């Protein structure tokens, strides 16, 4: 059964590809826009010496013509959509890029999967819950798109050992003997390993193929953890016997002290070991397609203010950081919102 992974060269995409190869997947279509990431994944797959037939595709996941060819020729039955921009502070200053990659690319992939009757599982984030960042708002809209087209969205927390993760930063700082920079002493996050993320995505795909219905899922995690505890653990691991100072740098635009995997309107139900289904009491707005068209129009005109206004219309509980620093245009806009 052919399986397509977008963002296959990223930390989670590559971990997922390797897990599927080890599980005996017969055909993997591995799509990524980064030549370097895709080359590294190719080397990893060769080292595992699996029987999986992997086809590497160096391309933009939002290329509509390419997607149509991929689905028509290779006929993937399961699609894991892991291609997304994820770094909150950067995307606060690059909202148009976040909208294009996280929303419009998802819309094209979800549409192609629906037309070709493939099961779609999109990797989402806890930052989509009552978002305070552009990244979170774009992922919430991506969830809406996927669910509207009959797919599955899986919200995950922070992934340890993923590229650019806080754990990777702490480890580098400890190895260098530098102070460990913490946003806030009270900040807490849900943490998952790459292996856990891959297993949850596979479980989500199994649920999708079994139920053949749209689903919003989240991991059944016991509790979140203090970021400062993670910093202490990694300092002891990589710089044993040394007293490295901790420096609080403050929350950056779009960040918040704690994250949640669901809000008070979403009820949870255990659907598999370690996997919860979320059911919202709030229906998606009936005119969401109209507002999405408005977002496309504003983005095409490179209108940041209109694009962010459309985000707020689509996600009413989106609370932008103040200011959202995009060319200095929006401080007054949000200060009166």
N, C-alpha and C positions, 0 to 999 in steps of 0.2 A: 504494500500500500504506500503510494508516494506521500511524503510529508514535506510541507514547505515551512521553512523558518525564515522570517524576516529579522534583520538585525542579528544574523547568525554568527557574526564575528565578535559581537559584544560579549561581555562577561557571562550574562545569563544565557544568551543565545548559544554560545559555544558550549557551555556546560550542558545545556539541554541537548544539543546535537551529539555530544559524546555519550550521554546517557542513552539516547535513542539508538545510537550505533551499537552500544554494548547490549542493549535489549534485543538486538536482532532486526532492527528496522531495515527493510529491504531496499528502500529508495529514499534518499534525503536530498531535497532541493534547498541549498543553503545560500541565501541572498543577503548581501551586505554592500554598502556603498564604500567601505574602506578596503583598499587593496591589501594594506598591511595586516588588518585583522583577519581577512579572509585567508591570506597566505599562512598566517599563524595557525588558524583552525585546520587548514589542509595538512600541516605538519603534525598537529596533534592527532588527527584522525589516522594518519599513516602510522604513527607510533603505536596506536592501539591495535593495529592490524586486525580490524574487524572485517566482517563480510559485507558490511553495509555499502551500498553503491551511492556515493555522494557526488552530486553535481554542484559545483561552485558557480555562483552567479554574481558577478561584480556589476552592480547596478543600483539605481535609486529605487527604493521600494514604492515610491509614488508614481513611477512611470506607468501610466495607464495602458499604453500599447504593449509594453513588456508584460504586464500582469495578465492581459488578455491572452497573449501568446503562451505564457506559462501554464495558465489554467486549461487552455484549449489543447495544448500539445501534451503536457505531462500529467494533467488531471490529478492534482493533489487532493486527497480526501480529508486531510487535516492540515490546518494552517495555524502556526504559532506566530503571532505578530508581536515581536519583541523590539522592533525598531522604533526608537523614540529619543527625544532629547530629555534629559533628566536633571540637570544641575540647576537648582532653584535660583541662586543669586544671579547667575549668568542670564537665565531666561527672563528674569525681571527686567533686564536691560535689552533683551532681544525678543520681544513678544511676537513679532511677525514671523520670526523663524520658528518659534514654539508652535504657533498656530498652524503654519504650513506643514510642519513635520508631524506633530502630534494629532492634529485634527484632520487635515485634508488627506494626508497619506493613509490614515486609518479609514477614512470614508471610502477611498478608492479600493483598498484591500478588502474591506467588509462588503462592498458592493460586488466585487469580483467573486469573492467566496460564495455569496448568496446566489449569484447568477449561475454558478457552476456546482451548487449544492455541496459545498465543502464545509466541514465543521471548523469554525474559527474560534481560537482562544487568544484573547489579547491580554498582554501583561499590563496591569494598571498599578496604582499606587495608593497608599493610605493618604497621600497628599491631595487626593481627589475628594476627600470628605470635608465638606464645608471649607473649600480651599481659600487660603490666604496668599497664594502665589499664582502667577500666570501658568506655571508648569502644572499645578494642581487643577486649575480651571480647565486647561486644555485636555487633561486626561479625563476629567469628569465628562466633558463633551464627547470625547472618544468613547467612553463607556456607553453613553446614550446612543451613539451611532451604532455601536456593535450590538447592543441589546435590541435596538429597533430593527436590525437586519437578522435577528435570530441567532446571534453569536453569544459567546461567553466572555466575560471580563473577570480577571482574577486580580484582586488587589493584594499587593505584597508590601512589606515594610522595607527597611534598609537592608541591603544585601551585603554581608560581610565578605571582604576580599574582592568585591566588584571594583572595576576601574574607577578611581576617583572617590571611593567610599571613605567615610570618616575613619574606618579601621585602617585602611591603607595609609592615610595621612598620619595617624598616630604612630603606626609602625615605622614609617620613614623618619618621623621626628625623633622617636626613641633611639633608632639606630644611629642617628646623627648626633645624639646627645643634646638636642634642642629642646626648648620648652614645648610642652604639649598645649596646643591652642584649642580651647573649648568655648563654644558659643555662650553657654550659660550653665552654671553649676546645677540648676534644676531641670535642665533639658533631658527628656526621655524619648526613647525610640523603640519600635519593634524591630528586632534583629533576626535575620534568617541567614543560613549559609547558602552557598551556591548549590550544593547538593539538595538542600531542602527546597529551594526555589524550583529546581528542575523537576523534582518528584511531585511538587504541587501542581506544576503546569501539566505534567503527564496525567495526574489524577483528574485535573479539570477537563482535559481532552476526553478522558474515559467517560466522565459524567456527561459531557456534551454529546458524544456519540450514542450513549445509552438512552438519554432522555430526548434528544433531538429538539430541545427547546432552549430559548434564551435564558441565560443565568448570570447573575452577579455573585461572585464567590470571594471568600477571604479565608486565610488560614485560621485554624482554631488555636490561637496562641494564649498561653496562660496569663502573661503580663508583659508590659513593656519594661525597658531597663534604662537605668541612668547612664548617660553618655560618659559621665565622669568615671563610673565604674569600669567601663570598657577601656578608657584611657589608662587607668591604674593597672589593669590586667596586662595591657600591651606594653606598658612601661616596664613592668616587672619581667615580662617575657623577653623583651628585646634589649633591655638595659638593666639586667639584674645587679642589685647591690648599689645602684646609683639613685640619687635623689634628684629626679628631674622636676623642675617647677611646672605648675599648671598656670596658664594665662587665659583668663576669660576675655574674649574679644567682643562679646555681645551678639545678639541675634541679628542676622543680616536680613535685608529686605526680602519678604516672602516667607521667612522661616517662623516657626512658632515653638513654644516650649515642649508641647506634647502633641503626638499624632494619635489618630483613632482609625480603626479599620472600618467602622460604620458609624452612622449617626443615630440620633434618637428616633428617627422615622423609619429605620431599617430593622426589621426583625430577623433573627438568625435561626437557622435550622441545620443540624448536622446532616450532611449528605454522604460523607465518606470519612474515613479515618484522617483526621487532621484538616478537613475541609468543610467550611460552612457556606450555606446558601443564604444570601441576603434578600429580603423581600421588603420593598419600600412601600410605605403607606401613601407616598406622594407620587402621583402619576407624572410622567414627562409631559411638558406642555404640548398641546395639540399642534401649535404653530411652530414647533421647533425647526421644521424644515424651512419655513419662511425666514426665520432668524439665521439659520445656517447659510441660506442664500445671501442674506445681508452681510454676513461675515465674509463670505467669499468675495463679494463686491468691494467691501472696505479694504480687504487685504490686497486685492488686485490693484487698487489705487494707492497702495502703500500708506493708507490713512491709519495711523496708530490709534488716535483718539476714537475714531469710529469702530475700529476693530475691537478695542478693549471695551467699548460700550456694548458691542454685540455679545462679547463674552459674558458681561454682567446680565444681559437680558436672558441668555441661554442658561446661565447658572446664577440664579438670584441670590444664593447664599455665598457667592464669591465676594470676599472682602479684600480688595487689593491693598498691597503695602502702600505706605504713604511716605514719599511719592514713589510711583512706579517710574523709574528713571529711564525714559526713552527719549533721548535727544532733548531732555529738559522740557518736554511739551506738556506733561500730564500733571504736574504738581497742583496747579490750580484746579484742574478738572476733578481730581479725586478729593481735594480738600473741601469741596462743596457738596460731595456726593452723600 
